[in-house]
Amino acid sequence: MKFAKVVFWIAGIWGVLVLTPLYFIFDMIGRQDPPAITHPGFYYGFVSVGLAWQVAFLVIARDPVRFRLMIIPSILEKFGYGVSLIVLYLQNRLHASDLTFAGVDLLLGILFVIAFFKTAP
């Protein structure tokens, strides 16, 4: 259980630190990495949903056994984002430097899978 707690605390804190600044750099992204974002609703929707998941990770971290089933959608969230970035990169629609985030999410996804099995009743 301690492994799961540590993994989910790290994931939640990391996510809050990485996602929160996105609320304040919308215009800067378009200037530094054109073209400009044309669908702000999708952008801010992604950030909001992403932050909601970070809160879920912090809730899971408090009691991984109680919230064990919530680890399943957490795994899907991590692998879904990581795999999406890899596919975009393979289609030449993403910079190689952005794969750092794919790597972090895939690593966390693997750690979530391990946490899921370590918290088995």
C-alpha positions as CSV (number, residue, x, y, z in Angstrom):
1,M,0.0,0.0,0.0
2,K,2.9,2.4,0.7
3,F,4.1,2.0,-2.9
4,A,0.7,3.0,-4.3
5,K,0.5,6.0,-1.9
6,V,3.9,7.3,-3.0
7,V,3.2,6.8,-6.7
8,F,-0.1,8.5,-6.6
9,W,1.2,11.4,-4.4
10,I,4.0,11.9,-6.9
11,A,1.7,11.7,-9.9
12,G,-0.8,14.1,-8.4
13,I,1.7,16.7,-7.4
14,W,3.6,16.4,-10.7
15,G,0.4,16.9,-12.6
16,V,-0.7,20.0,-10.7
17,L,2.7,21.5,-11.2
18,V,2.8,20.8,-14.9
19,L,-0.9,21.6,-15.8
20,T,-1.6,24.7,-13.7
21,P,0.7,27.0,-15.7
22,L,-1.2,26.0,-18.9
23,Y,-4.0,28.3,-17.8
24,F,-1.7,31.3,-18.1
25,I,0.3,30.6,-21.3
26,F,-2.5,30.1,-23.9
27,D,-1.3,33.0,-26.1
28,M,2.4,32.3,-25.6
29,I,2.0,28.8,-27.0
30,G,0.7,30.1,-30.3
31,R,3.6,32.6,-30.5
32,Q,6.4,30.2,-29.6
33,D,5.0,27.1,-31.4
34,P,2.7,28.3,-34.3
35,P,0.1,28.0,-35.4
36,A,-2.0,29.6,-32.7
37,I,-4.5,27.4,-30.8
38,T,-7.8,27.8,-32.6
39,H,-10.1,26.0,-30.2
40,P,-9.7,27.5,-26.7
41,G,-12.6,25.4,-25.4
42,F,-10.7,22.2,-26.2
43,Y,-7.5,23.6,-24.7
44,Y,-9.0,24.8,-21.4
45,G,-11.2,21.7,-21.3
46,F,-8.1,19.5,-21.5
47,V,-6.4,21.5,-18.7
48,S,-9.5,21.3,-16.5
49,V,-10.0,17.6,-17.0
50,G,-6.3,17.0,-16.5
51,L,-6.4,18.9,-13.2
52,A,-9.4,17.0,-12.1
53,W,-7.5,13.8,-12.6
54,Q,-4.6,15.1,-10.5
55,V,-7.1,15.6,-7.7
56,A,-8.3,12.1,-8.2
57,F,-4.7,10.8,-7.9
58,L,-4.3,12.7,-4.6
59,V,-7.6,11.2,-3.4
60,I,-6.3,7.7,-4.3
61,A,-3.0,8.4,-2.6
62,R,-4.8,8.9,0.7
63,D,-6.3,5.4,0.7
64,P,-5.3,3.2,-2.3
65,V,-7.0,0.1,-1.1
66,R,-10.4,1.9,-0.7
67,F,-10.1,3.6,-4.1
68,R,-8.4,0.7,-5.8
69,L,-11.0,0.5,-8.6
70,M,-10.2,4.2,-9.5
71,I,-6.7,3.0,-10.4
72,I,-8.2,1.4,-13.5
73,P,-9.4,4.7,-15.2
74,S,-6.2,6.3,-13.9
75,I,-4.2,3.7,-15.9
76,L,-6.3,4.5,-19.0
77,E,-5.7,8.2,-18.5
78,K,-1.9,7.8,-18.4
79,F,-1.6,5.3,-21.3
80,G,-4.2,7.2,-23.3
81,Y,-2.2,10.4,-23.2
82,G,1.2,8.8,-23.6
83,V,0.2,6.7,-26.6
84,S,-1.6,9.7,-28.2
85,L,1.6,11.7,-28.1
86,I,3.6,8.9,-29.6
87,V,1.1,8.5,-32.4
88,L,1.2,12.3,-33.1
89,Y,5.0,12.2,-33.2
90,L,5.0,9.3,-35.6
91,Q,2.7,11.3,-37.8
92,N,5.1,14.2,-37.7
93,R,2.5,16.3,-35.9
94,L,4.5,16.7,-32.6
95,H,8.0,17.9,-31.7
96,A,10.4,15.3,-30.3
97,S,10.8,17.4,-27.2
98,D,7.1,16.9,-26.4
99,L,7.8,13.1,-26.1
100,T,9.1,13.8,-22.6
101,F,5.6,14.2,-21.4
102,A,4.6,10.9,-23.1
103,G,7.5,9.2,-21.4
104,V,6.5,10.5,-18.0
105,D,2.9,9.5,-18.4
106,L,3.8,6.1,-19.7
107,L,6.1,5.5,-16.8
108,L,3.4,6.6,-14.4
109,G,0.9,4.3,-16.2
110,I,3.3,1.4,-15.6
111,L,3.7,2.4,-11.9
112,F,-0.2,2.6,-11.6
113,V,-0.5,-0.9,-13.0
114,I,2.1,-2.1,-10.4
115,A,0.2,-0.2,-7.7
116,F,-3.1,-1.8,-8.8
117,F,-1.7,-5.3,-8.3
118,K,0.2,-4.4,-5.1
119,T,-3.1,-3.2,-3.5
120,A,-5.0,-6.4,-4.4
121,P,-7.0,-7.7,-1.5
